[in-house]
Amino acid sequence: MATIHHGGQKYELQPGESVLDGLLRNGVAAAHACKSGSCGSCMMRVLEGELPSSSQPGLKDSWKAQGYFLPCVCVPNGDLTACEVGSDARVPARVTSVDYLSADVLRVGLRCEAPFEFQAGQYLTVISQKGLARSYSIASLPDESSIELHVRLIPNGRMSGWLSKGSPLGAQVQLQGPSGECFYVPGRSEQAMLLVGTGTGLAPLYGIVREALRSGHSGDIHLVHGALRPAGLYLRAELAALAAAYPKLSYTPVVLNGEGESGVVTGSIDAVVAEKFSSLAGWRGFVCGDPGIVRSLKKKLFLAGMPMRDIYSDAFLPSA
């Protein structure tokens, strides 16, 4: 039975139990969100002991070399001594703005107090002063004055509730990351691109589209954003104006339940994409949003001829 040494205390893990579950079971207030190894919000650093190879999924090579790991997927074979991450993995920032993009989506602005390098479309983890951690995709470009996040309001959501009702302007948070491979890479500028997202899956795609246009991408760019109802299609005016300014860019809003509103396609987004883009050989794709929709879309893009190596995706997982 493995023992975890953390914060000057030791905790015995049950057979097959992860480090995170063991700490939480013993009342340790460890930061976490998805508990599935996707968001990175629970990251810790090992000081002594051997990590199983499966405990560092998606982490940067530099972090792996320093012993960082994800305790939510770490089921150790022996004793470990672990601590919280250091300042080399987190950057202080302040909340500078909060406004509504729709009835259930907030736009949150953050200003970093130290350099924070990222690619448009990657995601980061926001950690409040009380240790609450949630991961969000970055909608802004690297050289803009603040980092823009799109936060969906979740009933009884602790982080979204704090941001919407807790008067957080000026509050200090910690940023961890960035993470994710869903970002625009210059090169092959003539390659057609398809970007599909549901809900706040638009956030990374909004950054990727603008980065591609700024980089002089000459191939066609197709952006498809889906929501349950027309009210969920936020940033419509901005995206329509962007498409009008760049002939290579097309924007298609899709709703699952609609009244035939002008300019909006009604139907499931994966079916709409399959019908609209039947041949995708040689294209590049970006897919973000609900995990089930992301899986379905990746399959449909691949079956339409898009190479799997050219399909980049991030599924948005709720906190556990």
Beta strands, then each sheet from edge to edge (+ up, - down):
strand 1: 3-6
strand 2: 9-12
strand 3: 44-48
strand 4: 68-69
strand 5: 80-84
strand 6: 90-102
strand 7: 105-112
strand 8: 123-127
strand 9: 133-137
strand 10: 147-152
strand 11: 172-179
strand 12: 193-198
strand 13: 221-227
strand 14: 249-255
strand 15: 265-266
strand 16: 284-289
strand 17: 311-315
sheet 1: 2+ 1- 5- 3+ 4-
sheet 2: 9+ 8- 11+ 6- 7+ 10-
sheet 3: 15+ 14+ 13+ 12+ 16+ 17+
end
